[in-house]
């Protein structure tokens, strides 16, 4: 059978890493490659005990062999993914994803990869973005709601403005994070450059790429107000809301996320940010109805704690 795995640079609590690993093991991952971005010996020991996990602490000695530790985490992510691929990983396919991203598929992932042809060196998985539960949720217990988006650019933007009337004109599909998705790529390709959303081989970007519409990338980018707020400052200065990134929407008057959030804060401080979050990131009855009308609401039961207990019984 075709084998696949994930490679991730991670700085997160042990429980979050275990939930991520348990989910993908349950989906059929043959290996989970984890590059720990901070020095947490207990986390390292707990994860290395699992036979399907390959865990490495990127300490000073690791980075000394690579001309020093890059300041930008995006660069560290790419370098770690390339290191993993160059070490001849024990899988046929790898996907470079984050600890808050979960591959969701109704059919076996290995079979979908087996069906690809020899000229398909990579395959793209598109994201869906998790919504925070509303204070009085209209959602069955244990179910997570996600927003999706249209691939057609005009339909995507029209739906964004219909679903998110205040802020949708600045947001691609109403998403705060990427809509590009992530890639599966064949392992063992010499000289392969691995970026966040693309690969480059012999100067060719994403050679032989095909979509994998049967797999969604469930992204828990801002699945609660506390999560959004705790990550906000870092994202604004160094992450996905940083100033150097362009506007998501290619329309006149659309603001890039850094300028949009700066304007919101200047206008009303944290309460204004909360109003934004409530409209864009929360599964209110009104938003649920608007997403359903556009065919963009997704419902999934992940049961992450139960899977964590199954795959890591000594830690649960």
N, C-alpha and C positions, 0 to 999 in steps of 0.2 A: 504493500500500500504506500501511497504518497504520504510523506511525513512533513509536518510543519511545526513551527515554533514562533515564539515572540522574543524580541529583544527590547529591553527597556532600561533607560537610565532613570534612577528613582531616588527620591528623597521624601519618604513618607513613613507614617507609623507602621509597625509590623503588621497590625491587623488589616490595614488597607492593602498592603502588598500581598498578604495571604488571600484576601478576597479576590484580588486581581488574578493571582496565580490559580486559585481553585476554580474560578470560572472558566479559564482557558484550558485547564486540564480536563474539566468536564466536557468542554467542546471538542476535545480530541487532540490537544497540543501534545506533541511528543517531547518537547523541551521548552522550558521557560528560562531565558537568559536574562539575568538581572545584574546591572552595574550600579552598585550602591554609591551614591554621590556624597555621602557623609559617613563618619566613623561611628558605627553603632555595632559593637561586637556581638551583643545579644541578638540583634536582628540577623546579622550575618550567620551566626551559629544556628539559629532556629530555621532559617531558610535552607541552608546547605544540607540540613538533615534529610530533606526530601529528595528522593532518588531522581526525580525528573527535573529538578531545578539546578541550574548552573549559576552560581552567585560569585561575584567578584567585587571586592571593595576597591574603588579607585583611589588609592591612598597616594601619598607623596612619591613613593617609589614607582608606582604605576605611571604617574604623570611625568616623573623625571626621565623616563625612557621615551617620552613623547614631546620633549622640548618644553615642558611646563604645563600646568593646568590652565586651560583657556578660561577667561573670565566669563564669557557668555555660555549659559547652559545649553543653548542650541548647538554650539560648536562641540561641546562635550558629548552631547547626544549623538551627533553624527560620527564623531571619532570612535565612540564606544561601539556603535553599530558596525562600523567598518572593521574594528578589531574583532568583533564576534564573527563576522563573515570570513575574515582572513584566517581565523583559527580552525577552519573546516568544521562548521557546526554539524551536529548529528541529525540534521533534518534536510529535506529537499527544498523547502521554502521557508523564508523568514518574513515576518512583518515587524516593522519598527514602530511601536506604539507606546503611549504613555500609560501610567498606572491608573489614570481615571478614564481610560478608554477600554470598552468591552466589545469584542466581536460577537455579534448576535446573528444566528443563522438557524433556519428551520430544517435544513438538510445538512448532512455532514460536510464540514469544511474540506476535509481531505479529498472527498469525491469531487467537489467543485474544482479543486486544484488539479486533480488527475485529468479532468476533462479538457484542460488547456493544451494547446499544441506546443510543439517544440520551439516555435518562433516567439512564443509569448514569454518574454523574460520577466514581466511584471504584470500585476493586476491590481486595479484600484478598488478600494472599499470606501464608500461614501458615509459620512457621519449622520447621526441623528443626535439631537441635543436634549439631555434630560431636563425636565421641568421640576421645579420645587413644588411640593404639595401645597395646596391652598389651605388656609386656616380651617375651613370647613370643606374638606375635599369631597368632590363628587366622583370618587375613584375607589374601586374595590381594594380592600386591604391587601398589601403585598404586591400591588401592581405599580409599576413606574410608567409615567407618561413621558413621551418624547415628542419633540417637534421635528418634522422632516422638511424638505424643500424641493422645489421643482428644479430639474436640471436645465431646462430652457431659461435663459437669462431674463427675458421679458416676463414670462409667467412667474418666475421666482420673485421678481421685484414687485410685480402687481400683488402677489399673495402676501408679501412682506408688509406692504402698506395697508392691505385689507385686514390682516391679522393683528398688526401692531400699529395702530393709527397715529400715535404720537411720534414714535421713533423709527418706524419701519423704513422710512426713506433713506436712513443712514446705515441700515443693516442688511447684509446679503442674506435673504431668506429669513430674516429675524434672528440670525445666529450671532452670538458674541464671539465664538471661536471660528475655526476654519470650516469651510465647506469643501475644500479640496480633497479631504479624506487622507487616507494613508495607503501604502502599497504593500502587497506581498511581492517578494522578488526571489528568483531562483538563487540558491547558494552556489558557491564555488566559481563564481564569475571573476576572473582575474582583473584587477585594476578597477573594480566597481567602486564608484563614489556613492555614498548613501546620505541623502539629505533628509529633512523632516518630511517633505511631501513628494519627493521625487528621487530617482536614481539616475546616474550618468555612467554610461559604459562606452569607452572609446570615443568620447566626445558627443555621443548620441544620448539625448534625454528620453528616459522612459521607453527603451526599445521594446517594440512589440507589445505595448501595453493594451490590455483589454479591461473592461469593467467587470466587477463581480457583483451584480445586482442582488444576488441571493444572500449577501452578507451585509449587515449594517454595522457601523461602528458607533455603539452607544457611548456618547461622550458626556461624562458627568462634570462639565466645565463649571457650572454654577447651579448646583442642584439644591442649594439652600442659601438663605440670606447670610448666615454666618460664614459659609464657605466662600461665597462671593466676596464678602467684606474682608475676610482674612487674607485673601489672595490679591485683593484689588491694588494695593500700593505697589507690590512687586510687579504685577502685570502692567501697571501704568508706566513704570520706569524701565523695566527690563524684559517684560514678557509680552504677551499677545496684544496688549494695548499700548505698547511703547510708541514714542513719537516718530521713530524712523519708518514705521509701516504706513503704507498708503491706505487711502479710503477703501473700504470693502466694495462700495457701490460706485460704478463708473457713470454717475449722473451729475449734472451741474447742481451745485449746492450741497452735495452729500459730504458729510464730515468724516474724517478718519476717527477711529474709536478714541484715540488719545485726545483729540480736540473735542469730541462729543462729551466725553466724561468730564473733561476740564470745564467745559461750559456748564454742564449740569451742576457740578459742585460749586462753581462760582455763583450760580443763580440761586441755589437753595441748600447747599451743604449736603450732609448725610441724609436728611429727610428726602431731598430730591433724588438722590441715588436710590433710595428705597422705593420711591414711586416708579422710577425706571425699572427696577428689578421686579416689582409687582406686575407691571404690564408685560414685560418681555420674557421673564423667566419663571413665572408662577402659573400653575395649572388652575387658574380661576375658571368658574363656569363659562364666563364670556369668552375667554381665550380657547377653551376646549371646543365650544360651539364654532368659533371662527376657523380653527384648524380643521375640524371635521368637515366643515363646508368646503374647504380647499383640498380635502383628501390628504392632509398633512399630519394627522395625529397618529401616533404609534403607541401601542400598549404592550408592555412586556413584564413578565414575572421572572425576576432574576434569582431570588432566594439566596442572596450572597452569603449570609451568615450560616445558613444550613450547609452550603457547599464548603465554606471554610471549615466547619466542624467535621465534615466528611474527609477532606483531604489533609487537614492539619489537626487531628484529634487531640494531640498533646498540648496545643496552644489554645483551643477553643474553650 
